[in-house]
Amino acid sequence: MITLLAICRLNHKQSYFDIFMVAVAFPLIAMILVIILDGMFGTF
């Protein structure tokens, strides 16, 4: 993460929302989607 921030020339404060989206929001949405698909179609 530190390397990515250095390459993008951002500090933690500037990229806090982006890190949150990548580390928390998208995985949570993906997990909910998988649970819904499992309920509709059964075990993969």
PDB file as gemmi writes it, atoms N, CA and C in Angstrom:
CRYST1    1.000    1.000    1.000  90.00  90.00  90.00 P 1                      
ATOM      1  N   MET A   1       0.829  -1.183   0.000  1.00  0.00           N  
ATOM      2  CA  MET A   1       0.000   0.000   0.000  1.00  0.00           C  
ATOM      3  C   MET A   1       0.875   1.249   0.000  1.00  0.00           C  
ATOM      4  N   ILE A   2       1.944   1.225   0.777  1.00  0.00           N  
ATOM      5  CA  ILE A   2       2.832   2.385   0.839  1.00  0.00           C  
ATOM      6  C   ILE A   2       3.458   2.661  -0.526  1.00  0.00           C  
ATOM      7  N   THR A   3       3.850   1.596  -1.218  1.00  0.00           N  
ATOM      8  CA  THR A   3       4.436   1.760  -2.547  1.00  0.00           C  
ATOM      9  C   THR A   3       3.421   2.349  -3.519  1.00  0.00           C  
ATOM     10  N   LEU A   4       2.196   1.869  -3.466  1.00  0.00           N  
ATOM     11  CA  LEU A   4       1.150   2.395  -4.345  1.00  0.00           C  
ATOM     12  C   LEU A   4       0.909   3.881  -4.086  1.00  0.00           C  
ATOM     13  N   LEU A   5       0.860   4.260  -2.835  1.00  0.00           N  
ATOM     14  CA  LEU A   5       0.668   5.668  -2.502  1.00  0.00           C  
ATOM     15  C   LEU A   5       1.850   6.511  -2.982  1.00  0.00           C  
ATOM     16  N   ALA A   6       3.053   5.971  -2.887  1.00  0.00           N  
ATOM     17  CA  ALA A   6       4.232   6.710  -3.337  1.00  0.00           C  
ATOM     18  C   ALA A   6       4.216   6.879  -4.853  1.00  0.00           C  
ATOM     19  N   ILE A   7       3.827   5.840  -5.580  1.00  0.00           N  
ATOM     20  CA  ILE A   7       3.764   5.924  -7.035  1.00  0.00           C  
ATOM     21  C   ILE A   7       2.715   6.947  -7.472  1.00  0.00           C  
ATOM     22  N   CYS A   8       1.588   6.955  -6.794  1.00  0.00           N  
ATOM     23  CA  CYS A   8       0.506   7.889  -7.130  1.00  0.00           C  
ATOM     24  C   CYS A   8       0.724   9.284  -6.549  1.00  0.00           C  
ATOM     25  N   ARG A   9       1.763   9.424  -5.737  1.00  0.00           N  
ATOM     26  CA  ARG A   9       2.086  10.693  -5.075  1.00  0.00           C  
ATOM     27  C   ARG A   9       0.930  11.199  -4.229  1.00  0.00           C  
ATOM     28  N   LEU A  10       0.383  10.293  -3.434  1.00  0.00           N  
ATOM     29  CA  LEU A  10      -0.695  10.637  -2.511  1.00  0.00           C  
ATOM     30  C   LEU A  10      -0.254  10.316  -1.091  1.00  0.00           C  
ATOM     31  N   ASN A  11      -0.857  10.968  -0.127  1.00  0.00           N  
ATOM     32  CA  ASN A  11      -0.621  10.571   1.253  1.00  0.00           C  
ATOM     33  C   ASN A  11      -1.854   9.811   1.749  1.00  0.00           C  
ATOM     34  N   HIS A  12      -1.783   9.327   2.974  1.00  0.00           N  
ATOM     35  CA  HIS A  12      -2.889   8.524   3.484  1.00  0.00           C  
ATOM     36  C   HIS A  12      -4.181   9.325   3.570  1.00  0.00           C  
ATOM     37  N   LYS A  13      -4.072  10.578   3.950  1.00  0.00           N  
ATOM     38  CA  LYS A  13      -5.268  11.406   4.086  1.00  0.00           C  
ATOM     39  C   LYS A  13      -5.961  11.628   2.745  1.00  0.00           C  
ATOM     40  N   GLN A  14      -5.193  11.841   1.686  1.00  0.00           N  
ATOM     41  CA  GLN A  14      -5.778  12.075   0.370  1.00  0.00           C  
ATOM     42  C   GLN A  14      -6.413  10.818  -0.210  1.00  0.00           C  
ATOM     43  N   SER A  15      -5.898   9.662   0.118  1.00  0.00           N  
ATOM     44  CA  SER A  15      -6.364   8.434  -0.519  1.00  0.00           C  
ATOM     45  C   SER A  15      -7.213   7.571   0.405  1.00  0.00           C  
ATOM     46  N   TYR A  16      -7.641   8.109   1.539  1.00  0.00           N  
ATOM     47  CA  TYR A  16      -8.386   7.316   2.508  1.00  0.00           C  
ATOM     48  C   TYR A  16      -9.667   6.731   1.906  1.00  0.00           C  
ATOM     49  N   PHE A  17     -10.411   7.521   1.159  1.00  0.00           N  
ATOM     50  CA  PHE A  17     -11.657   7.041   0.555  1.00  0.00           C  
ATOM     51  C   PHE A  17     -11.381   5.948  -0.469  1.00  0.00           C  
ATOM     52  N   ASP A  18     -10.341   6.121  -1.292  1.00  0.00           N  
ATOM     53  CA  ASP A  18     -10.000   5.111  -2.302  1.00  0.00           C  
ATOM     54  C   ASP A  18      -9.590   3.793  -1.655  1.00  0.00           C  
ATOM     55  N   ILE A  19      -8.790   3.865  -0.602  1.00  0.00           N  
ATOM     56  CA  ILE A  19      -8.373   2.655   0.106  1.00  0.00           C  
ATOM     57  C   ILE A  19      -9.584   1.976   0.723  1.00  0.00           C  
ATOM     58  N   PHE A  20     -10.502   2.750   1.294  1.00  0.00           N  
ATOM     59  CA  PHE A  20     -11.719   2.183   1.875  1.00  0.00           C  
ATOM     60  C   PHE A  20     -12.541   1.440   0.822  1.00  0.00           C  
ATOM     61  N   MET A  21     -12.696   2.043  -0.341  1.00  0.00           N  
ATOM     62  CA  MET A  21     -13.492   1.415  -1.398  1.00  0.00           C  
ATOM     63  C   MET A  21     -12.877   0.092  -1.839  1.00  0.00           C  
ATOM     64  N   VAL A  22     -11.574   0.061  -2.015  1.00  0.00           N  
ATOM     65  CA  VAL A  22     -10.898  -1.141  -2.504  1.00  0.00           C  
ATOM     66  C   VAL A  22     -10.824  -2.217  -1.425  1.00  0.00           C  
ATOM     67  N   ALA A  23     -10.608  -1.827  -0.180  1.00  0.00           N  
ATOM     68  CA  ALA A  23     -10.379  -2.801   0.882  1.00  0.00           C  
ATOM     69  C   ALA A  23     -11.654  -3.244   1.597  1.00  0.00           C  
ATOM     70  N   VAL A  24     -12.716  -2.421   1.571  1.00  0.00           N  
ATOM     71  CA  VAL A  24     -13.911  -2.747   2.351  1.00  0.00           C  
ATOM     72  C   VAL A  24     -15.166  -2.817   1.487  1.00  0.00           C  
ATOM     73  N   ALA A  25     -15.455  -1.770   0.752  1.00  0.00           N  
ATOM     74  CA  ALA A  25     -16.741  -1.672   0.070  1.00  0.00           C  
ATOM     75  C   ALA A  25     -16.899  -2.704  -1.046  1.00  0.00           C  
ATOM     76  N   PHE A  26     -15.935  -2.793  -1.965  1.00  0.00           N  
ATOM     77  CA  PHE A  26     -16.065  -3.739  -3.078  1.00  0.00           C  
ATOM     78  C   PHE A  26     -16.077  -5.192  -2.612  1.00  0.00           C  
ATOM     79  N   PRO A  27     -15.202  -5.605  -1.667  1.00  0.00           N  
ATOM     80  CA  PRO A  27     -15.304  -6.983  -1.179  1.00  0.00           C  
ATOM     81  C   PRO A  27     -16.638  -7.275  -0.491  1.00  0.00           C  
ATOM     82  N   LEU A  28     -17.186  -6.308   0.220  1.00  0.00           N  
ATOM     83  CA  LEU A  28     -18.474  -6.494   0.877  1.00  0.00           C  
ATOM     84  C   LEU A  28     -19.590  -6.671  -0.150  1.00  0.00           C  
ATOM     85  N   ILE A  29     -19.574  -5.854  -1.191  1.00  0.00           N  
ATOM     86  CA  ILE A  29     -20.567  -5.977  -2.263  1.00  0.00           C  
ATOM     87  C   ILE A  29     -20.438  -7.322  -2.961  1.00  0.00           C  
ATOM     88  N   ALA A  30     -19.200  -7.760  -3.224  1.00  0.00           N  
ATOM     89  CA  ALA A  30     -18.972  -9.047  -3.875  1.00  0.00           C  
ATOM     90  C   ALA A  30     -19.473 -10.193  -2.999  1.00  0.00           C  
ATOM     91  N   MET A  31     -19.240 -10.117  -1.697  1.00  0.00           N  
ATOM     92  CA  MET A  31     -19.698 -11.165  -0.788  1.00  0.00           C  
ATOM     93  C   MET A  31     -21.229 -11.239  -0.777  1.00  0.00           C  
ATOM     94  N   ILE A  32     -21.893 -10.099  -0.732  1.00  0.00           N  
ATOM     95  CA  ILE A  32     -23.353 -10.075  -0.748  1.00  0.00           C  
ATOM     96  C   ILE A  32     -23.881 -10.662  -2.049  1.00  0.00           C  
ATOM     97  N   LEU A  33     -23.252 -10.319  -3.163  1.00  0.00           N  
ATOM     98  CA  LEU A  33     -23.652 -10.857  -4.454  1.00  0.00           C  
ATOM     99  C   LEU A  33     -23.500 -12.374  -4.502  1.00  0.00           C  
ATOM    100  N   VAL A  34     -22.406 -12.896  -3.974  1.00  0.00           N  
ATOM    101  CA  VAL A  34     -22.198 -14.348  -3.953  1.00  0.00           C  
ATOM    102  C   VAL A  34     -23.240 -15.028  -3.073  1.00  0.00           C  
ATOM    103  N   ILE A  35     -23.574 -14.442  -1.946  1.00  0.00           N  
ATOM    104  CA  ILE A  35     -24.602 -15.020  -1.070  1.00  0.00           C  
ATOM    105  C   ILE A  35     -25.948 -15.044  -1.775  1.00  0.00           C  
ATOM    106  N   ILE A  36     -26.293 -13.979  -2.477  1.00  0.00           N  
ATOM    107  CA  ILE A  36     -27.559 -13.930  -3.214  1.00  0.00           C  
ATOM    108  C   ILE A  36     -27.572 -14.976  -4.328  1.00  0.00           C  
ATOM    109  N   LEU A  37     -26.488 -15.071  -5.086  1.00  0.00           N  
ATOM    110  CA  LEU A  37     -26.424 -16.065  -6.165  1.00  0.00           C  
ATOM    111  C   LEU A  37     -26.482 -17.481  -5.620  1.00  0.00           C  
ATOM    112  N   ASP A  38     -25.855 -17.717  -4.465  1.00  0.00           N  
ATOM    113  CA  ASP A  38     -25.920 -19.045  -3.838  1.00  0.00           C  
ATOM    114  C   ASP A  38     -27.352 -19.371  -3.439  1.00  0.00           C  
ATOM    115  N   GLY A  39     -28.070 -18.391  -2.944  1.00  0.00           N  
ATOM    116  CA  GLY A  39     -29.463 -18.622  -2.578  1.00  0.00           C  
ATOM    117  C   GLY A  39     -30.350 -18.887  -3.774  1.00  0.00           C  
ATOM    118  N   MET A  40     -30.031 -18.279  -4.900  1.00  0.00           N  
ATOM    119  CA  MET A  40     -30.854 -18.456  -6.097  1.00  0.00           C  
ATOM    120  C   MET A  40     -30.552 -19.765  -6.832  1.00  0.00           C  
ATOM    121  N   PHE A  41     -29.268 -20.114  -6.928  1.00  0.00           N  
ATOM    122  CA  PHE A  41     -28.875 -21.241  -7.770  1.00  0.00           C  
ATOM    123  C   PHE A  41     -28.316 -22.413  -6.986  1.00  0.00           C  
ATOM    124  N   GLY A  42     -28.145 -22.312  -5.693  1.00  0.00           N  
ATOM    125  CA  GLY A  42     -27.595 -23.413  -4.919  1.00  0.00           C  
ATOM    126  C   GLY A  42     -26.086 -23.335  -4.857  1.00  0.00           C  
ATOM    127  N   THR A  43     -25.504 -24.381  -4.348  1.00  0.00           N  
ATOM    128  CA  THR A  43     -24.062 -24.432  -4.172  1.00  0.00           C  
ATOM    129  C   THR A  43     -23.346 -24.460  -5.512  1.00  0.00           C  
ATOM    130  N   PHE A  44     -22.258 -23.712  -5.584  1.00  0.00           N  
ATOM    131  CA  PHE A  44     -21.500 -23.646  -6.837  1.00  0.00           C  
ATOM    132  C   PHE A  44     -20.655 -24.883  -7.018  1.00  0.00           C  
TER     133      PHE A  44                                                      
END                                                                             
